[in-house]
Amino acid sequence: MSGIISTAIFAVSLFFIFTEKVHRTIIGIAGAVIMVGVGLALGFYSEELAVEAIDFETLGLLFGMMVLVALLQPTGFFEYVAIQAGRLSKGRPMLLLVLLGTITTVLSMFLDNVTTVVLIAPITILICELLGIAPVPFLISEALLSNVGGVGTLVGDPPNVLIGSAVPFTFNDFLVHAMPVVIITWLATLVLVTRLFRNDLQATPEMAHRVNQLDPTKALDHPQTARKILIVLAVVILLFFVHHIFHLSPSFIALGGAAAALLWVRPEDMTKLLEHIEWSVLIFFASLFVMIGGLEASGVLEKVAQAVVQVSDINPVLLGVIMIWVVGGLSAVVDNIPITIALIPVLQGMGASGINVQPLWWALVFGAGFGGNGTIIGATANVVVVSLSEKTHTPITAAMWSRRGLPVMITACTVSSIAYALLFPIFR
C-alpha cells in the first residue's frame, strides 16, 4: 500500500510539473510535504529521513556557482562579450548566430545552462533589436546549444551535477568520457541549426552599419570588479580539474570560491545580490530529493531496480543505447531533472546487485542532456528562453520550438548513440 501511495504522489506531482499550470517549485514543495505527511501516517517515512534524502552536495555546488554569477552579472561582463560577438559578425546574422551560439556553449560548460541563457538571452534580444531582425532563431539556438554544451562538464547541466554527486564522478571524468561525445554532437547540432534557420538569417547592408555603432566598452560598467571575480572563477574551475588530488568536493570548491569572491568584492547590497540567486531552482531540487526519498523508503525504487535487472542480460552496448533514447524521450516530455533524480537510485540499486552500471551512468548523462532539447518544457533553459521571448514582438510557441527542437534532439541522440557504441570501452 505504501508503495502505491508514494508512487501516486510522485506521478501526480510530475503530471502537474509537466502541465506547467502551477509553478514547478510550488508543486515540488506540495509534493514533498504530502510525501512526508503520508509517510508519517503510514510509518514508512519521517522528517529525519526526508532531510537525509536531500543531496546537499548538489545544492551546495549550484548555490556556490550562482553566487559567483550573481556577482559577475552587474559588472556588464556578459554584455561586453555579447556585443563583441555582434561586432565580430559584421552584421551577418548567420555568423552572429554561430558566434553567440559558441559563446553560450562555452559558458554553459562552466556555468549551469539556465544561468547562461538568463545572461545571454536579454543581450541577444537587444542586439537583434538594433539590427532589426527577429530574435527567435538566436534564442532557440542558444538554448539548444547550451543544453548540448552543458553535457560536457560536471557543472554544466543540472542532471550532471546530480549524477556526479551520486556516483561520484570527478570533473575530469566528464572531460574524458562526456566531452568527446559532446564535441561531435555539438558540431552536428550547430550545422543542423544553421540549416534549420537559414531562411530567417538574411543579411542586409544596414545591419553592418548598425552593429558597428555598438560600443562594448560602454557595457563594462565595473571592469575592476569583473577582473576580481573572473580570477576567482578561474581558480574555481582550475580546482575542479584537480579536486580529487586534494580530496575536496566540487561543492566545497564552489562555496569556497563564492566566499572568497564575496570577501574580495564586498558588495554593498547583499539583498540585491541574493535576488539574483535562483532560489526556486534550489528549492525545487530539494523538494524532488524529498519525494524520491519517499519512493526509496517505501521500497518502490528497489522493486524498479529488480525489474530492470531482469533485462540486464541484454548486450551492454545495446542496453546503453536503449537508455539514451528512453531517457531522451522521457526528458523531452518531462523535465530532465526529475527524470534524472528518479533514475539515479534505480541505477544504484542495479549496481548493488552486482551489475556493472558504469556505462549506463554515461548513457543517462547523454539521454537527459540531449533529450531535453525536444520540446519547449524538456529543459529548464528552454522554459527560461521562451519566457524571455514573450517580451519581444515574436514570442516562441510550442509548435515553433518543436519544429527545430525535435530534429536537434533526434540528431543529438543519434550521434551520441553512435559515439557511445564506438567508444564503449572507455565507458566501462
C-alpha positions as CSV (number, residue, x, y, z in Angstrom):
1,M,0.0,0.0,0.0
2,S,2.8,2.5,0.9
3,G,4.5,1.9,-2.4
4,I,1.3,2.5,-4.4
5,I,0.5,5.7,-2.5
6,S,4.1,7.1,-2.7
7,T,4.2,6.3,-6.5
8,A,0.8,8.1,-6.9
9,I,2.1,11.2,-5.1
10,F,5.2,11.3,-7.3
11,A,3.3,10.6,-10.5
12,V,0.7,13.3,-9.8
13,S,3.5,15.8,-8.9
14,L,5.2,15.0,-12.2
15,F,1.9,15.5,-14.1
16,F,1.4,19.0,-12.7
17,I,5.1,19.8,-13.3
18,F,4.6,18.7,-16.9
19,T,1.4,20.8,-17.5
20,E,3.0,23.9,-16.0
21,K,-0.4,25.2,-14.9
22,V,1.2,25.8,-11.5
23,H,4.9,26.7,-11.0
24,R,7.1,23.6,-10.6
25,T,8.5,24.8,-7.3
26,I,5.1,25.1,-5.8
27,I,4.3,21.6,-6.9
28,G,7.6,20.4,-5.6
29,I,7.0,21.8,-2.1
30,A,3.4,20.5,-2.0
31,G,4.5,17.0,-3.2
32,A,7.3,16.9,-0.7
33,V,5.0,17.9,2.2
34,I,2.4,15.4,1.2
35,M,5.0,12.6,0.8
36,V,6.4,13.2,4.3
37,G,2.9,13.6,5.8
38,V,1.6,10.3,4.2
39,G,4.9,8.6,5.2
40,L,4.4,9.6,8.8
41,A,0.8,8.4,8.8
42,L,1.7,5.0,7.3
43,G,5.0,4.7,9.1
44,F,7.4,4.3,6.1
45,Y,8.9,7.9,6.0
46,S,9.9,10.5,8.5
47,E,11.1,14.1,8.7
48,E,14.6,12.8,9.6
49,L,14.7,10.5,6.5
50,A,13.4,13.4,4.4
51,V,16.4,15.6,5.5
52,E,18.8,12.7,4.8
53,A,17.4,12.3,1.3
54,I,18.4,15.9,0.3
55,D,21.7,15.9,-1.5
56,F,23.4,19.0,-0.1
57,E,26.4,18.3,-2.2
58,T,24.4,19.1,-5.3
59,L,22.7,22.1,-3.7
60,G,26.0,23.5,-2.4
61,L,27.6,23.3,-5.9
62,L,24.7,25.0,-7.6
63,F,24.5,27.7,-4.9
64,G,28.2,28.5,-5.0
65,M,28.2,28.9,-8.8
66,M,25.0,31.0,-8.6
67,V,26.7,33.4,-6.2
68,L,29.7,33.9,-8.5
69,V,27.4,34.6,-11.4
70,A,25.3,37.0,-9.4
71,L,28.5,38.9,-8.5
72,L,29.6,39.0,-12.1
73,Q,26.3,39.9,-13.7
74,P,26.1,43.6,-12.6
75,T,29.6,44.3,-13.9
76,G,28.5,44.1,-17.5
77,F,31.0,41.4,-18.5
78,F,28.4,39.2,-20.2
79,E,27.0,42.2,-22.2
80,Y,30.6,43.1,-23.2
81,V,31.2,39.5,-24.6
82,A,27.9,39.5,-26.4
83,I,28.5,42.9,-28.1
84,Q,32.0,41.9,-29.1
85,A,30.4,38.9,-30.8
86,G,28.0,41.2,-32.6
87,R,30.9,43.4,-33.9
88,L,32.8,40.3,-35.0
89,S,29.8,39.2,-37.0
90,K,30.0,42.4,-39.0
91,G,26.2,42.4,-39.2
92,R,25.9,39.0,-40.8
93,P,23.1,37.1,-39.0
94,M,24.4,33.6,-39.7
95,L,27.8,34.4,-38.4
96,L,26.2,36.2,-35.4
97,L,24.2,33.0,-34.6
98,V,27.4,30.9,-34.8
99,L,29.3,33.3,-32.5
100,L,26.6,33.8,-29.9
101,G,25.9,30.0,-30.0
102,T,29.5,29.2,-29.4
103,I,29.8,31.7,-26.6
104,T,26.7,30.3,-25.0
105,T,28.1,26.8,-25.4
106,V,31.4,27.6,-23.8
107,L,29.8,29.4,-20.9
108,S,27.3,26.6,-20.3
109,M,30.2,24.2,-19.8
110,F,31.3,26.1,-16.7
111,L,28.0,27.8,-15.5
112,D,24.8,25.9,-15.5
113,N,22.9,26.3,-18.7
114,V,19.9,28.0,-17.0
115,T,22.2,30.8,-15.7
116,T,23.9,31.0,-19.1
117,V,20.8,31.7,-21.1
118,V,19.4,34.1,-18.4
119,L,22.6,36.2,-19.0
120,I,22.9,35.9,-22.8
121,A,19.3,35.9,-24.0
122,P,18.5,39.5,-23.0
123,I,21.6,40.8,-24.7
124,T,20.7,38.7,-27.8
125,I,17.3,40.4,-27.9
126,L,19.0,43.8,-27.6
127,I,21.4,43.1,-30.5
128,C,18.6,41.8,-32.6
129,E,16.5,44.9,-32.0
130,L,19.5,47.1,-33.0
131,L,19.9,45.0,-36.2
132,G,16.2,45.0,-36.9
133,I,15.9,41.2,-37.1
134,A,13.7,38.7,-35.2
135,P,15.5,37.2,-32.1
136,V,13.7,33.8,-32.4
137,P,16.4,31.9,-34.3
138,F,19.1,33.1,-31.9
139,L,17.2,32.4,-28.7
140,I,16.2,28.9,-29.7
141,S,19.7,28.1,-31.0
142,E,21.3,29.4,-27.8
143,A,19.0,27.2,-25.6
144,L,19.6,24.1,-27.8
145,L,23.4,24.6,-27.9
146,S,23.6,25.4,-24.2
147,N,21.8,22.1,-23.4
148,V,24.3,20.2,-25.6
149,G,27.4,22.0,-24.3
150,G,26.4,21.6,-20.7
151,V,26.5,17.9,-21.0
152,G,30.3,18.1,-21.4
153,T,31.3,19.0,-17.8
154,L,30.3,18.2,-14.2
155,V,28.8,21.7,-13.6
156,G,27.3,22.4,-17.0
157,D,24.0,20.7,-16.6
158,P,21.8,20.1,-13.5
159,P,21.5,16.3,-14.3
160,N,25.3,16.1,-14.5
161,V,25.6,17.7,-11.0
162,L,23.1,15.1,-9.7
163,I,24.9,12.2,-11.3
164,G,28.3,13.4,-10.4
165,S,27.3,13.7,-6.8
166,A,25.6,10.2,-6.7
167,V,28.4,8.1,-8.3
168,P,30.6,10.1,-7.7
169,F,32.3,11.3,-10.9
170,T,35.1,13.9,-10.9
171,F,35.3,17.0,-13.2
172,N,38.0,15.2,-15.2
173,D,35.8,12.1,-15.6
174,F,33.3,14.2,-17.5
175,L,36.1,15.7,-19.6
176,V,37.4,12.2,-20.6
177,H,34.1,10.4,-21.1
178,A,31.5,13.1,-22.0
179,M,33.4,15.9,-23.7
180,P,34.5,13.9,-26.8
181,V,30.9,12.9,-27.5
182,V,29.6,16.4,-26.8
183,I,32.1,18.0,-29.2
184,I,30.9,15.7,-32.0
185,T,27.3,16.2,-31.1
186,W,27.7,20.0,-30.8
187,L,29.2,20.3,-34.3
188,A,26.3,18.2,-35.7
189,T,23.8,20.4,-33.8
190,L,25.4,23.7,-35.0
191,V,25.3,22.6,-38.6
192,L,21.7,21.5,-38.3
193,V,20.6,24.7,-36.5
194,T,22.2,26.9,-39.3
195,R,20.3,24.8,-41.9
196,L,17.0,25.0,-40.0
197,F,17.2,28.8,-39.7
198,R,18.9,29.6,-43.0
199,N,15.8,31.3,-44.4
200,D,15.4,33.5,-41.3
201,L,19.0,34.8,-41.3
202,Q,19.3,37.0,-44.4
203,A,21.8,39.9,-44.2
204,T,21.1,43.5,-45.3
205,P,23.6,46.4,-45.8
206,E,22.1,48.3,-42.9
207,M,23.0,45.6,-40.4
208,A,26.7,46.1,-40.8
209,H,26.3,49.8,-40.2
210,R,24.2,49.3,-37.1
211,V,26.4,46.7,-35.5
212,N,29.5,49.0,-35.9
213,Q,27.7,51.6,-33.7
214,L,27.8,49.2,-30.7
215,D,30.5,50.1,-28.2
216,P,31.5,47.1,-26.0
217,T,33.5,49.3,-23.6
218,K,30.3,51.1,-22.5
219,A,28.8,47.8,-21.5
220,L,31.6,47.0,-19.0
221,D,30.4,49.1,-16.0
222,H,32.8,47.8,-13.3
223,P,35.9,46.3,-15.0
224,Q,37.9,46.0,-11.8
225,T,35.2,44.1,-10.1
226,A,34.8,41.9,-13.1
227,R,38.5,41.2,-13.1
228,K,38.4,40.1,-9.5
229,I,35.5,37.7,-10.0
230,L,37.0,36.2,-13.1
231,I,40.2,35.5,-11.3
232,V,38.2,33.7,-8.5
233,L,36.2,31.8,-11.2
234,A,39.3,30.8,-13.0
235,V,40.8,29.4,-9.7
236,V,37.5,27.5,-9.0
237,I,37.5,26.0,-12.5
238,L,41.2,25.0,-12.1
239,L,40.4,23.3,-8.8
240,F,37.5,21.4,-10.4
241,F,40.2,19.7,-12.5
242,V,42.3,18.7,-9.6
243,H,39.9,18.5,-6.7
244,H,40.3,14.7,-6.3
245,I,44.0,15.2,-5.6
246,F,43.3,17.4,-2.7
247,H,40.3,15.4,-1.6
248,L,38.0,18.4,-2.0
249,S,34.4,18.1,-3.1
250,P,33.1,20.2,-6.0
251,S,30.5,21.8,-3.7
252,F,33.2,22.9,-1.2
253,I,35.2,24.4,-4.0
254,A,32.2,26.3,-5.4
255,L,31.2,27.5,-2.0
256,G,34.8,28.5,-1.2
257,G,35.0,30.4,-4.4
258,A,31.8,32.2,-3.6
259,A,33.1,33.1,-0.1
260,A,36.4,34.3,-1.5
261,A,34.7,36.5,-4.1
262,L,32.3,38.0,-1.6
263,L,35.1,38.9,0.8
264,W,37.2,40.4,-2.1
265,V,34.4,42.3,-3.7
266,R,32.3,43.0,-0.6
267,P,29.0,44.0,-2.4
268,E,27.2,46.9,-0.7
269,D,23.7,45.5,-1.2
270,M,23.6,41.8,-0.2
271,T,19.8,41.8,-0.5
272,K,20.0,42.8,-4.2
273,L,22.7,40.2,-4.8
274,L,20.6,37.4,-3.2
275,E,17.7,38.4,-5.5
276,H,19.8,37.1,-8.4
277,I,20.1,33.6,-6.9
278,E,17.8,31.1,-8.5
279,W,16.1,30.1,-5.2
280,S,13.2,28.5,-6.9
281,V,15.6,26.0,-8.7
282,L,17.4,25.1,-5.4
283,I,14.0,24.6,-3.6
284,F,12.7,22.6,-6.5
285,F,15.7,20.3,-6.3
286,A,15.4,19.9,-2.5
287,S,11.7,19.1,-2.9
288,L,12.4,16.4,-5.6
289,F,15.0,14.9,-3.3
290,V,12.4,14.5,-0.5
291,M,9.9,12.9,-2.9
292,I,12.5,10.5,-4.3
293,G,13.4,9.7,-0.7
294,G,9.8,8.7,0.0
295,L,9.8,6.4,-3.0
296,E,13.0,4.8,-1.8
297,A,11.7,4.4,1.8
298,S,8.5,2.8,0.6
299,G,10.5,0.2,-1.4
300,V,9.4,1.4,-4.9
301,L,12.8,2.0,-6.2
302,E,14.1,-1.3,-5.1
303,K,11.3,-3.1,-7.0
304,V,12.0,-1.0,-10.1
305,A,15.7,-1.9,-9.8
306,Q,14.8,-5.6,-9.6
307,A,12.6,-5.3,-12.6
308,V,15.4,-3.6,-14.6
309,V,17.9,-6.3,-13.5
310,Q,15.7,-8.8,-15.4
311,V,16.6,-7.2,-18.7
312,S,20.3,-6.6,-17.8
313,D,21.4,-9.6,-19.8
314,I,20.9,-7.6,-22.9
315,N,24.1,-6.7,-24.8
316,P,25.7,-3.9,-22.7
317,V,26.2,-1.6,-25.7
318,L,22.6,-2.1,-26.8
319,L,21.3,-1.5,-23.3
320,G,23.2,1.8,-23.1
321,V,21.8,2.9,-26.5
322,I,18.3,2.0,-25.4
323,M,18.8,4.0,-22.2
324,I,19.9,7.1,-24.2
325,W,16.7,7.0,-26.3
326,V,14.3,6.1,-23.5
327,V,15.7,8.8,-21.2
328,G,15.9,11.2,-24.1
329,G,12.3,10.6,-24.9
330,L,11.2,11.0,-21.3
331,S,13.3,14.1,-20.9
332,A,11.5,15.7,-23.9
333,V,8.1,15.4,-22.2
334,V,9.1,15.7,-18.6
335,D,11.9,18.0,-17.4
336,N,15.2,16.1,-17.4
337,I,15.8,17.0,-13.7
338,P,13.1,14.8,-12.2
339,I,13.8,12.1,-14.7
340,T,17.4,12.0,-13.6
341,I,16.6,12.1,-9.9
342,A,14.1,9.2,-10.4
343,L,16.7,7.0,-12.2
344,I,19.7,7.6,-10.0
345,P,18.6,5.3,-7.2
346,V,17.5,2.7,-9.8
347,L,21.0,2.5,-11.3
348,Q,22.4,2.5,-7.8
349,G,20.2,-0.5,-6.9
350,M,21.4,-2.3,-10.1
351,G,25.0,-1.6,-9.1
352,A,24.4,-3.0,-5.6
353,S,23.1,-6.2,-7.2
354,G,26.5,-6.8,-8.9
355,I,25.7,-5.3,-12.4
356,N,28.3,-3.1,-14.0
357,V,26.3,0.1,-14.4
358,Q,29.3,2.4,-15.1
359,P,28.4,2.7,-18.9
360,L,24.7,3.2,-18.0
361,W,25.6,6.3,-16.0
362,W,27.0,7.9,-19.1
363,A,24.0,6.8,-21.2
364,L,21.9,8.6,-18.6
365,V,24.1,11.7,-18.9
366,F,23.6,11.8,-22.7
367,G,19.9,10.9,-22.7
368,A,19.0,13.5,-20.1
369,G,21.1,16.3,-21.6
370,F,20.3,15.8,-25.3
371,G,16.7,14.7,-24.9
372,G,15.8,18.0,-23.1
373,N,16.0,19.8,-26.4
374,G,13.0,18.0,-27.9
375,T,10.2,20.2,-26.5
376,I,9.5,23.6,-25.0
377,I,9.5,22.1,-21.5
378,G,12.2,19.5,-21.9
379,A,14.8,21.5,-20.0
380,T,14.7,24.5,-17.7
381,A,16.8,26.6,-20.1
382,N,14.1,26.1,-22.7
383,V,11.4,27.5,-20.4
384,V,13.6,30.5,-19.5
385,V,14.2,31.4,-23.1
386,V,10.6,31.1,-24.0
387,S,9.5,33.3,-21.1
388,L,12.1,35.9,-22.2
389,S,10.9,35.8,-25.8
390,E,7.4,36.8,-24.6
391,K,8.7,40.3,-24.1
392,T,9.5,40.6,-27.8
393,H,7.3,41.0,-30.9
394,T,7.8,37.4,-31.8
395,P,7.2,35.1,-28.8
396,I,8.3,31.5,-29.2
397,T,5.4,29.0,-29.4
398,A,5.5,25.3,-28.6
399,A,5.0,24.4,-32.3
400,M,7.8,26.8,-33.3
401,W,10.1,25.1,-30.8
402,S,9.2,21.6,-31.8
403,R,9.9,22.2,-35.5
404,R,13.6,22.9,-34.5
405,G,14.0,21.2,-31.2
406,L,12.8,17.7,-32.2
407,P,15.2,17.4,-35.2
408,V,18.0,18.6,-33.0
409,M,17.1,16.1,-30.3
410,I,16.9,13.2,-32.7
411,T,20.2,14.2,-34.3
412,A,21.9,14.6,-31.0
413,C,20.6,11.2,-29.7
414,T,21.6,9.5,-33.0
415,V,25.1,11.0,-33.0
416,S,25.7,10.3,-29.3
417,S,24.4,6.7,-29.7
418,I,26.9,6.0,-32.5
419,A,29.7,7.6,-30.5
420,Y,28.6,5.7,-27.4
421,A,28.8,2.4,-29.3
422,L,32.1,3.2,-30.9
423,L,33.7,4.5,-27.7
424,F,32.1,1.9,-25.4
425,P,35.4,0.5,-24.0
426,I,36.2,3.9,-22.3
427,F,32.8,4.0,-20.6
428,R,33.4,0.6,-18.9
